[in-house]
């Protein structure tokens, strides 16, 4: 009798154990980045008590809001197995041109804002059109835009900063509402909009389909080229918004603005779980990835760690995130 019971119970216990392991794995895959973020915050608070100061925490989020907005567009591009190397240069181009229309008493506020967003969207549209219609790899197409946009920014400004900006324009980067810095509010709003686009709308479904299997997406009737152009255009628009915010933050249009922002945006997306193989990625994950970068930079600054070491650690984290993604894909 006992032998029969054990024979029946052992498979049940084994099945329950396997199910528990699957559940734990699923939770870690879904919320692992959140656990890492919480653990990093706890570690930084132990190593530097000043980290948990409210003003410091607000400063961390404000600092990453610029990169975080760019990273949202980068996430969508990477989901389609693409890459965008141009956001930093687009930010510089937006900065100098928008600043020249943001002098006190010359134009209404919506003029520099509309110009900045239009320039960003136009740059993204060109990237998408060259890549999708010209059948040129996104790496090359956006590399060309990276070089050209930076050159245009230097040419337009004669290599000099453009200052004397209106108070209403500078509010975008320096103002607060109910004690919350305006850049943080824009970061949250754009995060919500981008998340809805990617998770609830046809735009997002097609984005994932293109990244999962572009050929299959074409066979299913998805207008792949059109959506690739739309994705790059939206990414460019977000870079334009970030450029406006940064310009307002530093009170000047700078042709050197945005250097290395594309790499930080890629890092935030990859750390947040976006797969370089395409088809996988979320906006909340990218936002947390940006926060992890911000917490790391801020914590190391508080501990007076050299900026050179910070770059090394950031690079190591990116490589580790890609290795984990690669192992996960092999198991799948």
C-alpha positions in Angstrom: 0.0 0.0 0.0 2.8 2.4 0.9 4.6 1.5 -2.2 1.6 2.4 -4.3 1.1 5.7 -2.5 4.8 6.7 -2.9 4.5 5.8 -6.6 1.6 8.1 -7.0 2.9 10.9 -4.8 6.4 11.1 -6.2 5.3 12.2 -9.7 3.0 14.8 -8.1 5.7 16.2 -5.9 8.0 16.3 -8.9 5.4 18.1 -11.0 4.8 20.6 -8.2 8.5 21.2 -7.9 8.9 21.8 -11.7 5.9 24.2 -11.6 7.4 26.2 -8.8 10.7 26.5 -10.6 8.9 27.7 -13.7 6.9 30.2 -11.7 10.0 31.5 -10.0 11.8 31.8 -13.3 8.9 33.6 -14.8 8.8 36.1 -11.9 12.6 36.7 -12.2 12.3 37.2 -16.0 9.5 39.7 -15.5 10.5 41.5 -12.4 14.2 40.7 -12.1 15.2 44.3 -13.2 13.0 45.7 -10.4 14.7 43.5 -7.8 18.1 44.6 -9.1 17.1 48.3 -8.9 15.9 47.9 -5.3 19.0 46.0 -4.3 21.2 48.7 -5.9 19.3 51.4 -4.0 19.8 49.6 -0.7 23.5 49.1 -1.4 24.0 52.7 -2.3 22.1 53.9 0.8 24.4 51.7 3.0 27.6 52.8 1.2 26.5 56.5 1.3 23.7 57.6 3.7 23.4 60.9 1.7 21.9 58.8 -1.1 18.5 58.6 0.5 18.2 62.3 0.9 15.0 63.4 -0.8 16.7 66.2 -2.8 19.3 63.8 -4.0 16.7 61.2 -5.1 14.8 63.9 -7.0 18.1 65.0 -8.6 18.8 61.4 -9.7 15.4 61.2 -11.5 15.8 64.6 -13.0 19.2 63.8 -14.4 18.1 60.5 -16.0 14.9 62.0 -17.4 16.7 63.3 -20.5 18.4 60.0 -21.3 15.3 58.1 -20.3 13.2 59.9 -22.9 15.7 59.2 -25.6 15.9 55.6 -24.4 12.2 55.1 -25.0 12.6 55.7 -28.7 15.7 53.6 -28.7 13.8 50.7 -27.2 11.3 50.7 -30.0 14.1 50.8 -32.6 16.0 48.0 -31.0 12.8 45.8 -30.7 12.7 45.9 -34.5 16.4 44.7 -34.5 17.6 48.2 -35.5 19.8 50.7 -33.8 20.0 54.5 -33.7 23.3 56.2 -33.4 22.0 59.7 -34.1 20.1 61.0 -31.0 23.0 62.8 -29.4 23.7 64.8 -32.6 20.0 65.4 -33.2 19.8 66.8 -29.7 22.6 69.3 -30.5 20.9 70.3 -33.8 17.6 70.8 -32.0 19.4 72.7 -29.2 21.0 75.4 -31.4 18.1 76.0 -33.8 15.4 76.1 -31.0 17.6 78.4 -28.9 17.8 80.9 -31.8 14.0 81.2 -31.7 13.7 81.3 -27.9 15.0 84.8 -27.2 12.8 87.0 -24.9 10.0 88.9 -26.6 10.7 87.6 -30.2 8.5 84.5 -30.7 5.8 82.8 -28.6 6.9 79.7 -26.7 5.2 77.2 -29.0 7.5 78.4 -31.9 10.9 77.0 -30.6 9.0 74.0 -29.1 7.4 73.2 -32.4 10.6 73.7 -34.4 12.6 71.5 -32.0 10.1 68.6 -32.2 9.8 69.0 -35.9 13.5 68.8 -36.4 13.8 65.7 -34.3 10.9 64.0 -36.1 12.3 65.0 -39.5 15.7 63.5 -38.6 14.0 60.3 -37.4 11.9 60.2 -40.6 15.1 60.5 -42.7 16.7 57.7 -40.7 13.7 55.4 -41.2 13.3 56.2 -44.9 16.9 55.6 -45.7 16.9 52.3 -43.7 13.5 51.0 -44.8 13.3 52.2 -48.4 16.9 52.4 -49.2 17.6 49.0 -47.6 20.6 50.4 -45.8 21.3 48.9 -42.4 20.1 51.2 -39.6 23.6 51.3 -38.2 25.0 53.0 -41.3 21.9 55.2 -41.9 22.0 56.6 -38.4 25.8 56.8 -38.4 25.4 59.2 -41.4 22.8 61.2 -39.5 24.9 61.3 -36.4 27.8 62.9 -38.4 25.6 65.2 -40.5 23.4 66.5 -37.7 26.4 67.4 -35.5 28.0 69.2 -38.5 24.8 71.1 -39.1 24.7 72.1 -35.5 28.2 73.5 -35.6 27.6 75.2 -38.9 24.4 76.8 -37.8 25.8 78.1 -34.5 29.3 78.8 -35.9 30.5 76.5 -33.1 29.3 78.8 -30.4 26.6 78.6 -27.7 23.4 80.5 -28.3 22.2 82.1 -25.1 19.7 84.8 -23.9 16.7 82.4 -23.6 13.3 83.4 -22.3 12.2 82.5 -18.8 9.1 80.6 -20.2 11.4 78.4 -22.3 13.9 77.8 -19.5 11.0 76.6 -17.3 11.0 73.4 -19.4 14.3 72.4 -17.9 14.4 74.2 -14.6 10.8 74.8 -13.5 8.8 72.8 -10.9 5.2 72.0 -10.5 4.0 71.2 -6.9 7.7 70.7 -6.0 8.3 68.2 -8.8 10.9 69.2 -11.5 9.2 69.7 -14.9 11.7 67.4 -16.7 10.5 64.5 -14.4 6.9 65.2 -15.2 7.7 65.1 -19.0 9.7 61.9 -18.4 6.7 60.3 -16.7 4.2 61.5 -19.3 6.2 60.4 -22.3 6.8 57.1 -20.5 3.0 56.5 -20.2 2.4 57.5 -23.8 5.2 55.3 -25.1 4.1 52.4 -23.0 0.5 52.7 -24.2 1.7 52.9 -27.8 3.9 49.8 -27.4 1.6 47.6 -25.3 -2.0 48.6 -26.2 -1.9 49.9 -29.8 -1.5 48.3 -33.2 1.7 50.3 -33.5 3.2 48.2 -30.7 1.9 44.9 -32.0 3.4 45.5 -35.4 6.7 46.7 -33.8 7.0 43.4 -31.9 6.0 41.4 -35.0 8.7 43.1 -37.1 11.3 42.4 -34.5 10.2 38.8 -34.0 10.3 37.9 -37.7 10.3 40.6 -40.3 9.7 38.2 -43.2 6.7 36.6 -41.4 5.4 40.1 -40.7 5.5 41.0 -44.4 3.8 37.8 -45.3 1.0 38.6 -42.8 0.4 41.9 -44.6 2.1 44.2 -42.1 3.4 47.3 -43.9 6.9 46.8 -42.5 8.6 49.7 -44.2 5.9 52.2 -43.2 6.1 51.2 -39.6 9.9 51.2 -39.5 9.7 54.8 -40.7 7.1 55.6 -38.0 9.2 54.0 -35.3 12.3 56.0 -36.3 10.2 59.2 -36.6 8.9 58.7 -33.1 12.4 58.0 -31.8 13.6 61.3 -33.5 10.7 63.2 -31.9 11.7 62.0 -28.5 15.3 63.0 -29.1 13.9 66.4 -30.1 12.0 66.7 -26.9 15.1 65.8 -24.9 17.0 68.4 -26.8 14.5 71.1 -25.9 14.7 70.0 -22.2 18.5 70.0 -22.1 18.7 73.4 -23.8 16.3 74.9 -21.3 18.2 73.2 -18.4 21.6 74.7 -19.3 20.1 78.0 -20.5 21.8 77.9 -23.9 21.9 76.1 -27.3 25.1 74.1 -27.4 26.4 72.5 -30.6 28.3 70.0 -28.4 25.2 69.0 -26.4 24.2 65.3 -26.3 27.6 63.7 -26.7 27.4 60.0 -26.0 23.6 60.1 -25.3 23.0 57.4 -27.9 25.2 55.0 -26.0 23.6 55.8 -22.6 20.1 55.3 -24.3 21.2 52.0 -25.6 22.6 51.0 -22.2 19.3 52.0 -20.5 17.3 49.9 -23.0 19.6 46.8 -22.8 19.8 46.9 -19.0 16.0 47.3 -18.9 15.6 44.0 -20.7 15.4 45.0 -24.4 16.9 42.3 -26.5 19.4 43.2 -29.2 18.1 40.2 -31.1 14.8 42.0 -31.5 11.2 41.3 -30.5 11.6 41.8 -26.7 11.5 45.0 -24.7 9.2 47.2 -22.6 9.1 50.9 -21.8 8.8 50.4 -18.0 11.9 48.2 -18.2 13.8 50.8 -20.0 12.7 53.5 -17.5 14.1 51.3 -14.7 17.2 50.7 -16.7 17.7 54.5 -17.0 17.1 54.8 -13.2 19.7 52.1 -12.6 22.3 54.1 -14.6 21.3 57.2 -12.7 21.6 55.5 -9.3 25.0 54.0 -10.2 26.4 57.3 -11.4 25.0 59.3 -8.4 26.1 56.7 -5.8 29.6 56.5 -7.2 29.7 60.4 -7.3 28.7 60.5 -3.6 31.5 58.0 -2.8 34.0 60.1 -4.8 34.7 57.3 -7.3 36.6 58.5 -10.4 34.5 59.1 -13.5 36.9 56.8 -15.3 35.9 53.9 -13.1 32.3 54.9 -13.6 32.6 54.4 -17.3 34.3 51.0 -16.8 31.5 49.8 -14.4 28.8 51.0 -16.8 30.5 49.1 -19.7 30.7 46.0 -17.6 27.0 46.2 -16.7 26.0 46.6 -20.3 28.1 43.6 -21.3 26.6 41.5 -18.4 23.1 42.5 -19.5 23.8 41.4 -23.1 25.3 38.1 -21.9 22.3 37.4 -19.7 20.0 38.1 -22.7 22.0 35.8 -24.9 21.8 33.0 -22.4 18.1 33.5 -22.0 17.6 33.3 -25.8 19.7 30.1 -26.0 17.5 28.5 -23.3 14.4 29.6 -25.1 
